[in-house]
Amino acid sequence: MALLEVKDLDVRFAVRGGDLKALRGISFSLDRGERLGLVGESGAGKSVAAFSILNLIARPGYIAGGEILLEGKNLAAMSERELRKIRGNRIAMIFQDPMMTLNPVLSIGTQMVEALKAHRRISTRAAREIALTKLRKVQLPSPEKRLDQYPHELSGGMRQRVIIAIALLLEPEIIIADEPTTALDVTIQAEIMALLLELCEQDNVALMLISHDLGVVSQVTQRMLVMYSGRIIEQGPTREIINDAQHPYTQGLIKALPQMGEPGARLFQIPGSMPSLNNVPSGCPFHPRCEFATDQCRQAMPGYVRSGNVDVACYEVSNLIEQERLIRIQEQDS
Amino acid sequence: MTTATLSRWNRFRDSFLWYSFKRDKVAIASFMVLLAMVLAAVFAPWLAPTDPYDLATISIMDSELPPVWITGADPAFPLGTDAQGRDMLSTILYGTRVSLLIGFGAVILQAALGILFGLMAGYMGGRVDAILMRIADVQLSFSTLMVAIIVGAVFKASFGNLMYGEIAVYMLIFIIGVAEWPQIARTVRASVLAEKKKEYVDAAKVMGFGTRRIMFRHILPNTLSPIFVIATVQIANAIISEAALSFLGLGMPETQPSLGSLIKSGFDYIQSGSWWITLVPGLVLVVLVLVINLLGDWLRDVMNPRLYKG
């Protein structure tokens, strides 16, 4: 059984004039120690997906359907008290901006001790001891001194190390990292990413990496999901998707990478922009931007088809597969 | 422990608060005057030449003696005496003590109520917010004095004068504290609304912290500077409210006078020439309230996040 299994998750935002469907039928699973990438444009629902896994969608958002199973137990149906035992303890989360995620008026040590005390009966002295070992683990220079320092006394990279240390504090089984390096200097980005990867491998922690940086995702993760307008449109082994993307949107994303273009040439871009949630097009949400769009795409949402090890939701792909199958049958017949 | 306090002291010495305090002459002067008055009030039993609460030491023969710089004064009473022959200096020292006690006590009560309700209203929002803030609106639409007059009159009638004298301090703290909590609650609520949108609150939720823990341990420390500023001003307000009530005869009884009841007790004798019984405690009250307000102004400037990002 997978460690985390999300089945047909629907998340909606209740606003005036009806519900906005932020997530539509999201399904995926995460095994112990696996590294999963979640890719998509801003507004595709990546962060909503991350928060809903912890059942922490703020009003007016709510989980309208589906299950989030952590070792078979449904988080979507749990009481707040039970959920609190899981948050931070079994599933931890790392946010984008290390400047904002630490409480500015509490010292690093206080914040770490707080986190430990919220989940365990532990003395302050013992909690500080654990905090110190974690700070050492994330290779923060002179960790003893840092315990009594405040967030504004640390640099961005150091703060993100502290945040990773806090995420690791309770030895979680899953870490959800929501664009953990976006707010950092390019030189620090690689360092922090490598550290996160190393720590996850060491403790066999599953990592769910949310990013719009395909480069990072392709290097770090084993499997990936591509999201568009609240749906997963393609999911499978990262290498397969990067080398041979099936969905026209994923193909566009990969083509838009600077390293894919000719030197000096204009970068490729997917025409148009993602539809807003209150104006989702009929059928496949990508069809207004898709060069292969047909009437079929405009009318109904495509289901998933399997191509190799990749699940993809696109009529173009399913039709191609169908054609290939027919050709094969004809060849066999003749 | 000693290293911790030492580093805290160093941190304070490096802080913007200390830096701007050192450069602001008005703040330093106000602080000095306030400190002197608070110390004098706290140590009144040791500083005062006589005990104004001890009727045995008072002689009616000494009544209405003028301060020393006027002819006819008795050097034993540097600020003169009141109509009952009590030494004015001692009475003022004890009176300041009572006024300060009520001022601080009332603000502590206000802050306790205001922080609790302000945090709940701001953080929980929705119905809790609507109900608490409507209660605050209703509370604010009554003037403090009106509520105090009604409650004070009821207390006085039901407990009798002797008993009333014993509970008057607590009653005043209670009335002024309860009447003014919405001021602090609104301030707290406003800053909580701004704080709760910040990412560290999300991070705290993700860590599985409970609502109470997030409210008191994570958001409250971030809203302390506006609370601090308004509390300072509220101390001055509470002292004035108390003085006004005492002046109206609904505050401290004359056997344990506060500054307000001293002013009142001298008021009847102004026409007969004994102006010092009203004027001297009046001046003390003005100076006390003025320095607190000046310090409050300074704090507001220093802690204004638009001027300084901490």
Interface residues (C-beta under 8 A of the other chain):
Chain A: L54 L56 L83 R84 K85 I86 R87 G88 N89 A92 M93 F95 D97 M100 T101 L102 N103 P104 V105 L106 E114 A115 A118 H119 D148 H152 I163 I166
Chain B: S7 K198 E199 Y200 D202 A203 A204 K205 V206 M207 G208 F209 G210 R213 R217 H218 P221 N222 L224 G310
